[in-house]
Amino acid sequence: MIRVVIVDDHPVVQLGLRVALTESPQIEVVGVGGTLADAKRLVAETSPDVGILDLRLSDGRATEAIGALRELHPALRVIILTGTGTALDAREALQRGASGYLTKDDAFETIADSVTAVMEGTTVVAPSVRADLVELGRAPALSDREREVLALVVEGCTNPEISSMLGVSVGTIRTHVSNILKKLDVADRTEATSLALRRGLV
């Protein structure tokens, strides 16, 4: 049996995951909680094989707790679950030691297979973010200043507004924006905003 704990602060999601998992004869849900504190307690008490954690909980981000949970139980595999996943979040989760990253749209249909897969050593990533995660790895490096400018472009700021905020000339901002568009291979600010949000660049 694969022993699983579920940590999510939405009771409906908890129930849905529990039902989906218990349909598999290979999986046993040994604990359910709603906070990172619950996650640590459950891992310490039950030594599960897999922990399924919502990315954003009331007492912190699950990605920041992966190391602590695996210190409690080194064999633990962690699957991060999120309602609004981005490639940047997925990359952070995997870099911090997660074995999987799923969105709640995907999870109920694939969760049992995903649990089995991570136990076999496979890394599972939601199809909805997989392509952007690959592209994120290929993304040209933006300078710190360019990322700063891009973040303000995403917020809808004009060049004069960005100039005022950063204390540099409008011409300098215009040059930064032009370089950003070239590096991202997009035609305009709208496309840059869409791409930045989709890939989690800001």
C-alpha positions in Angstrom: 0.0 0.0 0.0 1.1 3.6 -0.8 0.4 5.7 2.3 -0.7 9.3 1.5 -1.4 12.4 3.4 -3.5 15.3 2.0 -3.0 18.9 3.1 -5.4 21.5 1.6 -7.4 24.3 3.2 -10.5 23.7 1.2 -12.7 20.9 2.6 -14.3 20.2 -0.8 -10.8 19.6 -2.3 -9.8 17.4 0.6 -12.9 15.3 0.1 -12.5 15.1 -3.6 -8.9 14.0 -3.4 -9.7 11.5 -0.7 -12.5 9.9 -2.7 -10.3 9.8 -5.9 -7.4 8.2 -4.1 -9.4 5.6 -2.2 -10.8 4.3 -5.5 -7.3 2.8 -6.0 -6.7 -0.5 -4.1 -3.0 0.4 -3.9 -3.5 3.7 -2.0 -4.4 4.4 1.6 -5.1 8.0 2.9 -3.5 8.1 6.4 -4.1 11.7 7.2 -5.8 15.0 6.1 -4.9 18.5 7.2 -5.3 22.1 6.2 -2.0 23.9 7.2 1.7 23.5 7.0 1.7 22.8 10.7 -0.7 20.0 10.0 1.6 18.7 7.3 4.6 18.5 9.6 2.5 16.8 12.3 1.0 14.3 9.9 4.4 13.4 8.4 6.0 13.0 11.8 3.1 10.9 13.1 2.3 8.7 10.0 5.6 8.5 7.9 3.6 8.6 4.7 5.1 7.7 1.3 3.5 10.7 -0.5 2.3 14.1 0.7 -0.1 16.1 -1.5 0.1 19.7 -0.5 -1.8 22.8 -1.7 0.7 25.4 -2.9 -0.7 28.2 -0.8 -1.8 27.5 2.7 -2.9 29.9 5.4 0.5 29.6 7.2 2.8 29.7 4.2 3.8 28.3 0.8 4.1 24.5 0.6 7.2 24.8 -1.5 9.1 26.4 1.4 8.3 23.4 3.7 9.4 20.6 1.4 12.9 20.5 2.9 11.6 20.4 6.5 9.1 17.7 5.7 11.8 15.5 4.1 14.0 16.0 7.1 11.2 14.5 9.2 10.8 11.6 6.7 13.6 11.4 4.0 11.7 8.9 1.9 8.7 11.3 1.5 7.6 12.2 -2.0 5.8 15.6 -2.3 3.2 16.5 -4.9 2.4 20.2 -5.0 -1.2 21.0 -5.9 -2.4 24.5 -7.0 -5.5 26.2 -8.4 -3.6 28.6 -10.6 -0.3 27.1 -11.6 2.6 28.9 -13.3 5.8 27.6 -14.8 7.8 29.7 -12.3 5.9 28.0 -9.4 6.5 24.6 -10.9 10.2 25.2 -11.4 10.5 26.4 -7.7 8.6 23.3 -6.5 10.8 20.9 -8.5 14.0 22.7 -7.5 13.1 22.4 -3.8 12.6 18.7 -4.1 8.9 18.1 -5.1 8.3 15.0 -7.2 5.2 16.4 -8.8 3.3 19.6 -9.6 -0.4 19.4 -10.5 -3.2 21.9 -11.0 -6.5 21.2 -9.3 -8.1 21.0 -12.8 -5.9 18.0 -13.6 -5.7 16.4 -10.2 -9.0 14.6 -9.6 -8.6 12.6 -12.9 -4.9 11.9 -12.6 -4.1 12.0 -8.9 -4.0 8.2 -8.3 -1.8 7.6 -11.4 0.4 10.5 -10.3 0.9 9.1 -6.8 1.9 5.7 -8.3 4.2 7.4 -10.8 6.1 9.4 -8.2 6.6 6.2 -6.1 8.2 4.7 -9.2 10.6 7.6 -9.5 8.8 9.6 -12.2 8.4 13.4 -11.9 4.8 14.4 -12.8 4.0 17.9 -14.1 0.5 19.1 -15.1 0.1 19.3 -18.9 -1.2 22.8 -18.6 2.2 24.1 -17.3 4.6 21.6 -18.9 5.2 23.4 -22.1 5.7 26.8 -20.4 8.1 25.1 -17.9 10.2 23.9 -20.9 10.1 27.3 -22.5 11.0 28.9 -19.1 14.2 26.9 -19.2 14.9 28.3 -22.7 14.0 31.9 -21.9 16.7 34.5 -22.6 18.1 36.0 -19.4 16.7 39.4 -18.6 18.8 41.8 -16.5 17.5 42.7 -13.0 16.5 46.2 -14.4 14.7 44.6 -17.4 12.7 42.4 -15.0 11.9 45.4 -12.9 10.7 47.3 -16.1 8.8 44.2 -17.3 7.0 43.9 -13.9 5.8 47.5 -14.3 4.8 46.9 -17.9 2.7 44.0 -16.7 1.0 46.3 -14.2 0.0 48.6 -17.1 2.4 51.4 -16.4 3.4 53.7 -19.3 7.0 54.6 -20.2 6.8 58.0 -18.5 5.3 56.4 -15.4 8.0 53.8 -15.2 10.6 56.6 -15.8 9.3 58.5 -12.8 9.1 55.4 -10.6 12.7 54.3 -11.4 14.2 57.7 -11.6 15.7 57.3 -15.1 14.9 59.0 -18.4 12.0 58.0 -20.6 14.5 57.2 -23.4 16.3 54.7 -21.1 12.9 53.0 -20.3 12.1 53.0 -24.0 15.4 51.2 -24.7 14.7 48.7 -21.9 11.3 47.9 -23.3 12.7 47.4 -26.8 15.3 45.0 -25.4 12.7 43.1 -23.5 10.5 42.7 -26.5 13.4 41.4 -28.6 14.6 39.0 -25.9 11.0 37.6 -25.4 10.5 37.5 -29.2 7.2 39.4 -29.0 5.7 42.2 -31.0 4.4 44.5 -28.3 3.7 45.2 -24.6 0.4 43.2 -24.7 2.2 40.1 -25.9 5.0 40.7 -23.4 2.5 40.9 -20.6 0.7 37.7 -21.6 4.0 35.8 -22.0 5.4 37.1 -18.7 2.2 36.1 -16.8 2.0 32.7 -18.5 5.6 31.8 -17.8 5.8 33.4 -14.4 8.6 35.8 -15.4 7.5 38.5 -12.9 
